[in-house]
Amino acid sequence: MPKQTMMAVRVHAFGGPDALVYEEVQVPEPGPDEVLIQVHAACLNPPDWYARTGFANIPEAMRPSLRLPFTPGSDVSGVVAAVGPAVSEWREGDEVFGLVRFPGLDDGGKGYAEYTTAPASHLARKPAGIDHVQAAGVPMAGLTAYQFLFDHVQLGRDKTVLVNGAAGGVGHFLVQLAKTKHAHVVGVASGRHEAFLRELGVDQFIDYTTTAVEEVAHDIDHLFDTVGGPHGHRFLPVVKPGGTISPVFLGEYHRERAAELGITFKPGQVHSDGPQMAELARLIDAGRLRVGIDSVFKLMDAPKAHERADKRHIQGKIVLQVIGG
């Protein structure tokens, strides 16, 4: 049985990285259809640092409300420590990973902790070929890429795909998952990421710091923009009529002009999905999907991890190592 208390990282007041407080709290109890996970590693995602600031980057009318204090973190990898009475698919000792209770935020995802609870249906068995640190880097970013490609866009074979922000968490999974459909992948990132992205299968690399994408990319079937921002409309000339743009984050795309050009938008919101996590695990164990790790921090060093995130230009994922860290 787990101990009664644990260490966790909580936010008591919105602010910068120093708003993350490492403190002792009660170990949660799983509900009837939940499992208790001893967390070995948790992953940082943009919603974590948005929540830490009270979603200051989002227009006030659109901001979710969060109850303080809360524990951030929706991506976890660990070992089942206990199961609720209605759970039959998991047992104590199973190694699992998953995106927990997303997009529901309420009082945080609770992943930045030694223990957390999760609905049994949100989990999959951890890939055997990678450790917990790597596994924790998969859930939100991997599911975002998977759901955009195969649920929203329904990517066919042999298409031309452009990924803006290709070296980031979602971007590097988009690159690899698109290649499973034999896509010709154009990756946009800064030059220091070229070797990394070539290894992942990028066919054409564009260094946005030296080259305007719209001058060299043409006839794109599907464009995935993980960066967003006020200049997203610059991509309109590169997408062919009948093509699609999928904004992963808010951006200005001049949608009326896009419609005139025959371009449609395929938005989406990532959500927890155990069976899709299992498919990502299968691809990882088959050697078809690799997890890029930018950096690893101890749980108590979550503020330093958020400082790293604030510097941007991330290659892969930032992970908090809970056990062994």
Order of alpha helices (4+ residues) and beta strands (2+ residues): beta-beta-beta-alpha-beta-beta-beta-beta-alpha-alpha-beta-alpha-beta-alpha-beta-alpha-beta-beta-alpha-beta-alpha-beta-alpha-beta
